Amino acid sequence: MSPTRSPEWARRNGRGALLVAAGKEQWGKLTDDELDQIEGKRDQLVGRLQQSYGITKDEAEKRVSDWERRMPM
């Protein structure tokens, strides 16, 4: 199953406001509009991190994975 459509992300996607708030705290370079456009889609978050922070896809994936582990279930 792709990480963008995993059950975990689907479950977390239902908590959109919480994710946006946590995303703002974690990734200050992302605007409110960008976080709203991401809409809990992991692949879009990874892409935005690459663009905003000038990092590789692997590094962005690692940062998102680390963040996911810290998010409350």
C-alpha positions in Angstrom: 0.0 0.0 0.0 1.4 3.4 -0.8 2.3 5.7 2.1 0.0 8.4 0.7 -3.0 6.2 1.1 -2.1 4.2 4.1 -4.7 3.6 6.8 -2.6 5.6 9.3 -2.6 8.7 7.0 -6.3 8.2 6.3 -7.0 8.1 10.0 -4.9 11.2 10.6 -6.4 13.0 7.7 -9.6 13.0 9.6 -7.9 15.2 12.1 -7.1 17.9 9.6 -7.1 20.9 12.0 -4.8 19.1 14.4 -2.4 18.2 11.6 -2.4 21.7 10.2 -1.6 23.2 13.6 1.2 20.6 14.2 2.5 21.2 10.7 2.7 25.0 11.3 4.7 24.3 14.5 7.0 21.8 12.8 7.5 23.5 9.5 7.4 27.2 9.9 8.4 27.9 6.3 5.1 26.4 5.0 2.3 28.9 4.7 -1.2 28.3 5.9 -2.4 28.1 2.3 0.3 25.4 1.5 -0.7 23.4 4.5 -4.4 23.7 3.5 -3.6 22.5 0.0 -1.6 19.5 1.3 -4.9 18.3 3.0 -3.1 15.5 4.9 -1.6 14.0 1.8 1.8 12.7 2.7 3.3 12.9 -0.8 2.3 16.5 -1.1 3.8 17.3 2.3 7.1 15.7 1.2 7.1 17.7 -2.0 6.4 21.0 -0.2 9.2 20.3 2.2 11.6 19.6 -0.6 10.7 22.9 -2.3 10.6 25.1 0.8 13.6 23.7 2.6 15.8 22.8 -0.4 16.2 19.2 0.7 16.2 15.8 -1.1 13.2 13.6 -1.3 14.9 11.1 1.0 15.5 13.8 3.6 12.0 15.1 3.4 10.6 11.5 3.8 12.8 11.0 6.8 11.6 14.2 8.4 7.9 13.3 7.8 8.5 9.8 9.2 10.1 11.3 12.3 7.2 13.7 12.7 4.7 11.0 12.3 6.3 9.0 15.1 5.9 12.0 17.4 2.3 12.7 16.6 -0.3 11.6 19.2 -2.4 8.7 18.0 
